[in-house]
Amino acid sequence: MNIPNTELPRIVIIGGGFAGMALARKLLKEDVQMVLLDRHNYHTFQPLLYQVSTSGLEPDSIAYPLRKITRNSKNCFFRMAEVKSIEAETNTIHTNIGELVYDYLVIATGSKTNFFGNDSIEENGMWMKTVPQALNIRSLILENLEQATITEDPEERKALLNFVLAGAGPTGVELSGAIAELRNNILPKDYPDLNPAEMNIHLLEGMDRVLPPMSEQASRKAQKFLEELGVKIHLNTMVKNYDGHLVTTNTDLAIKSETFIWSAGVTGAPVKGLNASAMVEKANRYEVNVFNQVNGYDTVFAIGDIALMKTEEYPKGHPMVAQPAIQQGKHLAKNLKKLIKGEKLEPFEYFDKGTMATVGRNRAVVDLHKWKFSGFFAWFVWMFIHLWFLIGFRNRIVTFFNWTYNYINFDKAARLIIRPFKGHEKSMEIERDKV
Ligand SMILES: Cc1cc2nc3c(=O)[nH]c(=O)nc-3n(C[C@H](O)[C@H](O)[C@H](O)COP(=O)(O)OP(=O)(O)OC[C@H]3O[C@@H](n4cnc5c(N)ncnc54)[C@H](O)[C@@H]3O)c2cc1C
């Protein structure tokens, strides 16, 4: 791996997501050797992936090179590596580019899509955890619109213009809202041969409301916003099967569709090797104590989505969103410094800053502790917060410019089929398999 030997304690971080990056940044100036590993050479700002898949943003505006973090520190290193397993008995990790011994190991590998054992969905559906997957969806949507303009078969056209999303959490809601805007604003201009009324967006949800993790008020508003945009919402509806052409549900719906997007859940993405007692099996996440130490290990830590810390307030662990990941990363940096100095560790306490989701142009819902609001102001707050948290000055400027341009022109500039998806599904299987 070409990491120099050192007298300094070596901290290895697996994963440059929200948690791993927050931790890495806080260790840059410390007397430690820090090695950050990720299978991608960039950080992904997942909350804006849906904008990449619906042509609102270019992929590079939501990705940030991980080498930029370590480049000014002589004791900190980045390696693009897939970690295959952990051998805690010898403090060693095994990766696709070699082995590395650690003094402290931090697992920040996040989560992966949960198909709940439904093979037909995994085989034939689309999902969105990474930039390449978002680009796959962008290509598929645009390729289906292209094909719909040339087919003479009305049944085939119907299937090409039916967009079905399963799961009405923030991702499903934001994605279906953005696809509806594509239909309302782009279709009439770019595809004059197509009738926008023929393009249908179906959002299926197993529970009795959209945005189940948010307040009932937010759910009601989000549903109203989606219906105003023309999204067809099917509540209490679970997908049974998708064979690549037909979506069937427990309510006997059968929708012919060439685009089926699964956004109905995630599960932890652990690395092989630790004892079974380290895991909460049902959640596929590492059980950690209030210092983020993995159950049964003194020098192995887990932070972010992959860590399940049971507390009185959060008996099932913290929500799998960005804030707990960032806060745990920053907090663990303090505790690792204390641990190295032999000082007492401080327990982690989560500060819930609230949740939000946007439903297309001018519409969003925001739940804060004591204040819940929606509409234009909420949308403005949503935009400001996302720009603020987006990593990298360049990304903020580019995104701000894109959003302003899109807003004024009712446009989505990045509607390009750079890497066709249809007919290439197999060659993209590696990425599809991973996360
Ligand atoms: C589409 C989508 C929309 C979202 N929207 C929101 C939102 O609006 N607000 C919000 O708060 N949260 C949102 N989330 C959730 C949020 O993105 C996650 O909670 C957050 O990313 C968790 O951070 P993390 O650091 O634990 O994991 P991640 O950010 O997922 O990072 C994990 C990193 O580990 C790397 N990795 C994994 N396994 C390995 C391995 N074996 N070897 C090497 N590298 C590995 C991955 O490449 C990745 O870079 C969204 C998530 C998705 C998918």
PDBQT file of the ligand as one rigid body, heavy atoms in Angstrom, charges set to zero:
ROOT
HETATM    1  C1  LIG A 501     -30.271   9.022  -2.402  1.00  0.00    +0.000 C 
HETATM    2  C2  LIG A 501     -29.987   9.415  -0.985  1.00  0.00    +0.000 A 
HETATM    3  C3  LIG A 501     -30.479  10.602  -0.495  1.00  0.00    +0.000 A 
HETATM    4  C4  LIG A 501     -30.228  10.981   0.812  1.00  0.00    +0.000 A 
HETATM    5  N1  LIG A 501     -30.724  12.163   1.267  1.00  0.00    +0.000 NA
HETATM    6  C5  LIG A 501     -30.417  12.583   2.507  1.00  0.00    +0.000 A 
HETATM    7  C6  LIG A 501     -30.831  13.858   2.969  1.00  0.00    +0.000 A 
HETATM    8  O1  LIG A 501     -31.511  14.588   2.249  1.00  0.00    +0.000 OA
HETATM    9  N2  LIG A 501     -30.477  14.233   4.221  1.00  0.00    +0.000 N 
HETATM   10  C7  LIG A 501     -29.723  13.432   5.030  1.00  0.00    +0.000 A 
HETATM   11  O2  LIG A 501     -29.389  13.832   6.141  1.00  0.00    +0.000 OA
HETATM   12  N3  LIG A 501     -29.338  12.218   4.627  1.00  0.00    +0.000 NA
HETATM   13  C8  LIG A 501     -29.650  11.775   3.387  1.00  0.00    +0.000 A 
HETATM   14  N4  LIG A 501     -29.235  10.550   2.960  1.00  0.00    +0.000 N 
HETATM   15  C9  LIG A 501     -28.530   9.669   3.909  1.00  0.00    +0.000 C 
HETATM   16  C10 LIG A 501     -27.077  10.090   4.053  1.00  0.00    +0.000 C 
HETATM   17  O3  LIG A 501     -26.505  10.287   2.780  1.00  0.00    +0.000 OA
HETATM   18  C11 LIG A 501     -26.338   9.022   4.838  1.00  0.00    +0.000 C 
HETATM   19  O4  LIG A 501     -26.937   8.914   6.098  1.00  0.00    +0.000 OA
HETATM   20  C12 LIG A 501     -24.873   9.379   4.989  1.00  0.00    +0.000 C 
HETATM   21  O5  LIG A 501     -24.250   9.386   3.737  1.00  0.00    +0.000 OA
HETATM   22  C13 LIG A 501     -24.181   8.418   5.936  1.00  0.00    +0.000 C 
HETATM   23  O6  LIG A 501     -22.834   8.765   5.996  1.00  0.00    +0.000 OA
HETATM   24  P1  LIG A 501     -21.740   7.641   6.196  1.00  0.00    +0.000 P 
HETATM   25  O7  LIG A 501     -20.427   8.350   6.243  1.00  0.00    +0.000 OA
HETATM   26  O8  LIG A 501     -22.108   6.756   7.316  1.00  0.00    +0.000 OA
HETATM   27  O9  LIG A 501     -21.820   6.744   4.886  1.00  0.00    +0.000 OA
HETATM   28  P2  LIG A 501     -21.616   7.144   3.365  1.00  0.00    +0.000 P 
HETATM   29  O10 LIG A 501     -21.764   8.598   3.152  1.00  0.00    +0.000 OA
HETATM   30  O11 LIG A 501     -22.491   6.219   2.592  1.00  0.00    +0.000 OA
HETATM   31  O12 LIG A 501     -20.100   6.775   3.078  1.00  0.00    +0.000 OA
HETATM   32  C14 LIG A 501     -19.604   5.473   3.093  1.00  0.00    +0.000 C 
HETATM   33  C15 LIG A 501     -18.319   5.447   2.281  1.00  0.00    +0.000 C 
HETATM   34  O13 LIG A 501     -17.685   4.216   2.505  1.00  0.00    +0.000 OA
HETATM   35  C16 LIG A 501     -17.186   3.709   1.278  1.00  0.00    +0.000 C 
HETATM   36  N5  LIG A 501     -17.117   2.254   1.433  1.00  0.00    +0.000 N 
HETATM   37  C17 LIG A 501     -18.113   1.412   1.795  1.00  0.00    +0.000 A 
HETATM   38  N6  LIG A 501     -17.666   0.153   1.909  1.00  0.00    +0.000 NA
HETATM   39  C18 LIG A 501     -16.349   0.196   1.604  1.00  0.00    +0.000 A 
HETATM   40  C19 LIG A 501     -15.325  -0.804   1.549  1.00  0.00    +0.000 A 
HETATM   41  N7  LIG A 501     -15.571  -2.078   1.842  1.00  0.00    +0.000 N 
HETATM   42  N8  LIG A 501     -14.087  -0.408   1.177  1.00  0.00    +0.000 NA
HETATM   43  C20 LIG A 501     -13.826   0.890   0.882  1.00  0.00    +0.000 A 
HETATM   44  N9  LIG A 501     -14.750   1.865   0.933  1.00  0.00    +0.000 NA
HETATM   45  C21 LIG A 501     -15.995   1.524   1.300  1.00  0.00    +0.000 A 
HETATM   46  C22 LIG A 501     -18.198   4.172   0.249  1.00  0.00    +0.000 C 
HETATM   47  O14 LIG A 501     -17.611   4.241  -1.033  1.00  0.00    +0.000 OA
HETATM   48  C23 LIG A 501     -18.565   5.552   0.795  1.00  0.00    +0.000 C 
HETATM   49  O15 LIG A 501     -17.749   6.567   0.265  1.00  0.00    +0.000 OA
HETATM   50  C24 LIG A 501     -29.484  10.135   1.657  1.00  0.00    +0.000 A 
HETATM   51  C25 LIG A 501     -28.968   8.933   1.156  1.00  0.00    +0.000 A 
HETATM   52  C26 LIG A 501     -29.221   8.573  -0.154  1.00  0.00    +0.000 A 
HETATM   53  C27 LIG A 501     -28.666   7.288  -0.696  1.00  0.00    +0.000 C 
ENDROOT
TORSDOF 0
